[in-house]
Amino acid sequence: MAIGALNDAQNQTATHEVLLEFPDNRLLIDLCGEYDRNLADIEQKLGVQIVRRGNQLSVMGEDSAREQAAGVLTALYDRLETGRSVESGDIDRELRMGQEADEAEPDGQLQMFRGGRVEIKTRKKLVEPRTEAQKAYVHSLFENELAFGIGPAGTGKTYLAVAVGVSMFITGHVDRIILSRPAVEAGEKLGYLPGDMKDKVDPYMQPLYDALNDFLPGKQLAKLIEEKRIEIAPLAFMRGRTLSNAFVVLDEAQNATTMQMKMFLTRLGEGSRMVITGDRSQVDLPRGVQSGLADAERLLKSIPKISFNYFTARDVVRHPLVAAIIEAYDADAMPA
């Protein structure tokens, strides 16, 4: 454990400084990062100054930012002590978690799972939620047989769902993983591409392949797909099936019609879990066709053991500009 602030509260007030001491210099080097890039990242995002003095870090700045930076540094050092690495995404997660803990309402959804670390183990990597909304979502995926994740692109809805599916598969909780999407064209015509049905459909399914490749070694993934223990198929191919002992994900659910959504939801079989993800702002259905996601949200919200988790631009974990782009479009869509 990193040793806490050495100076007392009175001295902190006078100098606007928190002094942290770290006993292992090798871990401190990893904490600082190459050319101190991790420290620079924290400085830039919190508006503080961090100075290294031997095995100590001095954090200077405004009271709240200074304390938050100290908390982030301590949490990252604790992470290193457990044998894990510190990457840019880990810094981002600690920064987000601290800010959201301060800002959330006491009785809000995000308070439900405050306190413990959430980790998803897969064959290739350990996945950790990077926002409180993601953390609550992952808990819902493990605890509910039917869960909805609704929010803008880049918030990890599908990525985390696939990660949980892989985790449950490799631990034997389910026998299969089934990933599906509506094959709806987003303003582009792909039907005339060369090849058989699989070749024509695969472009729609590629984001699901990408997620799986992050969690499973290539040869193992190819074998599981060949054995049909992992299936990736368009929504239309689900009709008439009963999906038992499976982890089932419907991605881009805003592009399912009401009848398609009802059909998919009623595929749920014994021992299975189902996750529905979608973005209400990116409906590609023909004009006048009702989104099945909106209907499902309206009809199922009062049913016990069905969870609904919501994300906003604050939960975007792609490039920082993505959140700004989403907020700009949302603002433009609001009535004057």
N, C-alpha and C positions, 0 to 999 in steps of 0.2 A: 504494500500500500504506500502511496505517496504520503509523506509527512505533510500535514496541513500548514496553514499560514503560521509563520513563526512570530510575526509581530502581532501585538494585541490590537483590539478594536480601536483603542484610543490612538495608537500610532498610525493605524490605517487611515483614520480620519485626517490626521495631520499631514501625512505624506501622500495620500491617494495612491497607496501602493500595497499590493499583497505579495509576500515573499513565500514561494513554494520550494521545498527541498525534496529531491528525489535521490534515494540511496544508491541506485544502480545506474552508473554513467552510461553503460551500453544501451540500456533501455531509454535513457534520456536522449541519446543521439537519435534513436528511432522515433521518439516522440517529436523531436524538433524537425525531423525530416531532412532530406538532402538540401543543402544550402539554406536550412531553416525555413523551408517552404511551408511546413505545417504551421509554424509560428506566424509567418507572414499572412497565411490564409485567415487565421483567427484574428490577427490584428486588423486586417482589412474589413472583415465582416462585423466586428464588434466595436471598432473604433478605439482600440486600446494599444498600448505599447508594451512589448514583452522583451526583456533583456535577460540574456543568459549570463550567469556569474558562477562559474564552476559547475557544481551540481545543483544549483538553485536557478529558479526563474523568477524574475521580478515582473509583476504585472501592474501597469499604471494606467489610470484612466478614470472615467466617471464611476461612481460607486456601483451601480447595477451592472454595467458592462464589465467592470473589473472583477466583480464576484462571479459573474457568469463565465468569464474567460478562465478564472481559477478552477471553477467546477468542471469545465470542459477538459482542461489540461489534466486534472486529477483523474477523471473518468477514462481518458485515453491512456494514461499511464497504467491504470488498473487493468485495462484491456491488454496492454503489452505484457504485464506480469502473468497473465493467463496463457501466454504463448501465441496470442493472435497478433496480426499486423495492424498498422494504422494506415488507412488509405484516405483519399480525399472524401469519399462517401461516408466514412466513419466520423470524420470531423463534422461534415454536414449534418449527420444524424444527431450527434451530441448537441450541436448548436440549435437545431430545430426542437429537439425534445425539451431543452431548457427553456426556450422562449415560449413554447406552447403550454408548458406546465404553469408558467406564470400568468398566461393570458386566458386560459380556459375557465369557463364558469364552473362553480363547485358541483353542480348537479348535471353537467353535460355528459354526453356519450363518452368523451375522451377521459373522463375521470374513472371509468369502470375498471381499467386495467393498469392504473398507475403503479409504479413501484418496481415490478420485476422485469428482468431482461427477457426478451422474446427472441428465440433463434429457431430457424428452420434448417435442418440438416439434410443435405443432398449429397450425391456421390462426388460432386466436383467442388462444391463451395458451401460455406455457411452463410445463410441469408438472414439479415436482420432488418426489421422495419425501420424506416428513417424518419417517420413522423408519428405523432400520437394516433392520428386517424388510421394509419397503416397498422399500427400495433393493435388497435381495437378490432380492425378487420381480420387480422390473422387469428386472433382469439376466436372470433366468430366462425371462421372457417373450420377450426378444430372442434368447436363446441356445437355447431348446428348442422343438421343434415341438409338444409337448404339455406343458402346465403346469397345475398345480392350485394354487389359492389358497384356503386353508381357515382360517376364523377368524370372530370375532363381527362383528356389524353395525358399520359406521362405521370400518372399518380400511382402506378404500380398495381392496378387492380388485377390484370391478367397475370403479370409476372409473379406476384405473390401467390395467386391461386394455383398456378402451375407448380411453384415451389412446394406448396403444401401438399399438392397431389403427389409429387415425386417422393416427398418425405413419407407420406402415408403408404405409398406403394412399396418403398424399400424396407419399411418396418413391418410389412405384412398386414396392415389394416385394411387394405383393398387389394384386389387381384388384378385390376386393370385401371388404366387411365384413358379417358375418352375426352378429346378436345374437339369442339365444334364451333363453327361460325356460319352465319348466313352468307351465302355467296351472292352478295348484292354489290353491283358495280358502283364505285364512288365516282361517277362522272366519266368513267373510262370503259371502253368496250374490250373485254378480254376473250369473248367467246370465239373469236376467229383465230386465236393463237393456234399454232400447229401442235400436233400430238394427240394422245388419247385423253380420256376424261380426267385422269389423274394429272396430266400435264396442264390441262386447262384450269383445274381447280386449285392446284398447288399455290399459285400466286396469292390467292385469297388466304391461304392457310399459313403462309410463310412466317408471320409473327409468332405463331404457336410453335413451329419448328425452332425458331430462334431461341425462345424461352427454354425449350427442352434441352437444346444444345448447351445452355449455360449450366444445367444441373446434372447431366448424364454424359459419360464418355461416349464419343462418337460410335465406336463399335458396339457398345452395349445398347445404345439407343437404336441403331439400325437393326440389331437382332430382335429387340423388343417390338419394334414396328413390324418386322417380318412375321413374328409370332402372333401379332395382333393383340399383344398385351398392352400396347399403346396404340391407340387409334386417333387419327386426325381426319375428320370428315366434315363435309358441308352439312348444315342443319337439315336439309331435305332428306339426307340419308338416314336420319334418326327415326323416321316414321315406321311404326309397327314393331319397334324393338322394346324390350324390357331390359334396363341397364342395372343389373344386380352386381353387388360386391365391386363397385367401380367408383372412381373419383371422376366426376363428370363436370366439365367446364363449358359453358356457352359464352363465347366472347362476342363483342360487338352486338349485344342483344337488342340495342335500339333499332337494328335493322331487321328484326324478326317481326312478322305480322302478329296480330292477336291470335289467330288460329295456329300459327307456327309455335308461338310461345306456349299455348295451352298443350299442344302436342308434345313439345319437348319436356315441359314440367311433369307431364303424366307418364314419362318414361322411367321415372325414379323407381328403382326396385329395392329389394331387401339388401341391407348391408352397404348401401351406396350413399355417397354425398354428392351434392350438386351445387355448383357455383354459377351465378349469372352475373356477367359484368357488362357494363354499357355506359355510354356517354350521351345524355339526352340532347346535347347540342350538335351532334353529328349524325342526324338521321338521313340516310340515303334512299329511303323508300320513295316510291312515286308520290307525287302530290295528292293529298286526300286520303292516303292509306295510313291508318292509325298504327303507331308503334306498339308492339306487344310488350315492350318494357314498361311503358307508361301504364298500360292496362294492368299488368301484373303488380306493379307498385301500388296501384289504387285498390286492387281486389284482395291482395294477400297480406297487407300490412298488419292486420289485426289477428292473424293466425299465429298461435304460439309456435316456437321452435323454428320460425322462419326469420332470419335476421336481415336487416337493411343497414348497410354502412355507406356513408356519403363522404366524398372527397371534394376539395375545392382547389383553386389555383395554388393555395399555400402548400398543398401536398405534392406538387409537381417535383419529381426528382430527376428530371432530365436537365438539359442546359438551362441556366437561370433565365434566359430570354424566353423560354417556353411559357413560364408562369406569367411574364409580362405580356406576352402575346395573347394568352387566354383572357387575362383581365381586360385588355384593350377591346377584344371582340365582345366580351360580356357587357362592358360599359356601353359599347355602341348599340347593342341589342336592347338595352333598357329604354323604356318609353321616356320621352323628354318631360 
